[in-house]
Amino acid sequence: MDVVEVLVVGGGQAGLATAQVAVSRGLSPVVLDASPGPGGSWPRYYDSLTLFSPARFSSLPGAPFPGDPGRYPVRDEVIAYLSGYAGRVDADVRWGVRVDHVVRVRDGFEVITVRGGVLRARLVVAASGGFGRPYRPSLPGLETFAGRVLHSAEYREPSPFAGARVVVVGGGNSAVQIGVELARVARVSLTTRGPLRWQPQRILGGDFHWWLTRTGLDSSRWGPRLVKGTVPVIDDGRYRAAVRAGRPDHRPVFTRVDGDGVVWADGRRERVDVLILATGFRPDVAYLTDTAAVDGRDRPLHERGVSTTVPGLGYVGLEHQRSFASATIRGVGRDAGYVLGRLAR
């Protein structure tokens, strides 16, 4: 049985940042990741995805993002960056190893893999992130829908939807980006329970993230508490203009799904070919259900990334776990430093 100081579950941006911080503190981490190679969730995102933060604000510890620091890297650039980073981290990273469950034992943990391997660890960091488990809400009549239903995690590019009638459920960044892209080839509606909220990408000539950093909100524990309701869509002007022009249009959410269509709030029924659920994700930590670390919905019980119920267990990569930047490529390094510092005590 392997015995390790720190075992990190997940080899995406959160896991690699955690490994690098651990090494810098004289620890010897082992990273287990179910994917066949580096990149985390990024290879599964839609083709046109672009980072919302400029390259200068999109780096993991010790490795600035290459190229023009003012540009917004695209998905494949992020995958390449993470692949290069994985090769430079002086840690034992094991690809293609899925963790089945974690058990609390005396002086640490036993981590059991799907293939039956067992590792003993003093500390465990769950860095499998907040984007591994697509959330599919219960919508009235959805189980009867005769058309195609997919989560935004399954969307790649618009050509398969040419000429279709598409309804995108959700009002976040992914929902709006996918809706605007699809509207070039299909008839598309964005549907939400409330109004769309917009955040200008540039303010007085400076990128939104420059202002977050300058004011300290990006790393402040109070930042997330200032955000109420839906997350605003970061926009350089193109997305808001497209929605205003009706490409796609925006409507209140339908009251129910009915066979091959939906019934809108005004009672009108409309045939629909495709429903895309851009309804977010939940933390991918089912391997912790044998511990007291999660509640009945597999939600981590933690304070700023440190488990409140299981000593020696921490998290990196959860949305808003410490700040606005938590779960982003620019924020996971800071969170890893805080969590490892607390666990090492």
Summary of the structure (lengths in Angstrom):
residues: 345
radius of gyration: 21.1
end to end distance: 25.4
largest distance: 64.1
contacts: 1157
relative contact order: 0.18
helix: 25%
strand: 28%
